[in-house]
Amino acid sequence: MGQWYTYHRLKDDSAQVTTIQDRVTGQLVGAVVLAVNAEELVNDLTEVITNHKRPEEAFNWVPIYPSVASDLGYFYH
């Protein structure tokens, strides 16, 4: 994640996220974040997990830019 726009801008080259996905549905079911502003990304990922969003729904979400949430598209590219 250190190369994502937000973390590159914040000079947090060691930012990391570990995600857990359901093998059948591809839905995100868990995540661990180690980064400067981890609380923001955890909140965004909690929204995806709580609402059982499929990967394509999460990819089509348009958050405020620039923000950590706007970087979530990198997961699906």
C-alpha positions in Angstrom: 0.0 0.0 0.0 3.0 2.3 0.4 2.7 3.1 -3.3 -1.0 4.1 -3.1 -1.5 7.8 -3.6 -2.5 8.6 0.0 0.3 6.6 1.6 2.8 7.9 -0.9 1.7 11.4 -0.2 2.0 10.8 3.6 5.4 9.2 3.1 4.1 6.0 4.8 6.0 3.6 2.5 5.6 0.7 4.9 1.7 0.9 5.0 0.2 -2.6 5.0 -3.2 -4.2 4.9 -4.2 -7.8 5.2 -7.6 -8.7 3.9 -9.7 -11.8 4.4 -12.2 -12.7 1.7 -14.9 -15.3 1.5 -13.7 -17.9 -1.1 -17.1 -18.4 -2.6 -18.5 -14.9 -2.8 -15.3 -12.9 -2.9 -16.8 -10.6 -0.2 -14.5 -9.0 2.3 -15.0 -10.5 5.7 -12.0 -9.2 7.7 -9.0 -6.8 7.5 -6.0 -5.7 9.5 -4.4 -2.3 8.7 -1.0 -1.1 9.7 -0.6 2.5 8.5 -0.4 6.2 9.6 -4.2 6.7 9.3 -5.3 3.1 9.8 -8.5 4.2 11.6 -9.8 5.8 8.4 -9.2 2.8 6.3 -10.6 0.4 9.0 -13.8 2.5 9.1 -14.1 2.3 5.3 -13.5 -1.4 5.2 -15.9 -1.9 8.1 -18.6 -0.3 5.9 -17.8 -2.8 3.1 -17.8 -5.8 5.5 -20.9 -4.8 7.5 -23.0 -4.2 4.3 -21.8 -7.4 2.7 -20.7 -5.6 -0.5 -19.5 -7.7 -3.4 -16.2 -6.6 -4.9 -17.8 -5.0 -7.9 -20.1 -2.9 -5.6 -17.1 -1.7 -3.6 -15.2 -0.9 -6.8 -18.2 1.2 -8.1 -18.4 3.2 -4.9 -17.2 6.8 -5.4 -15.8 8.3 -2.2 -14.3 11.8 -1.7 -11.0 12.3 -3.5 -8.3 12.4 -2.4 -8.8 10.1 0.6 -7.8 6.7 1.8 -11.3 5.5 0.6 -10.6 6.7 -2.9 -7.5 4.4 -2.9 -9.6 1.3 -2.3 -10.0 0.8 -6.1 -6.4 -0.4 -6.0 -7.6 -3.6 -4.4 -9.5 -4.5 -7.6 -6.9 -3.5 -10.3 
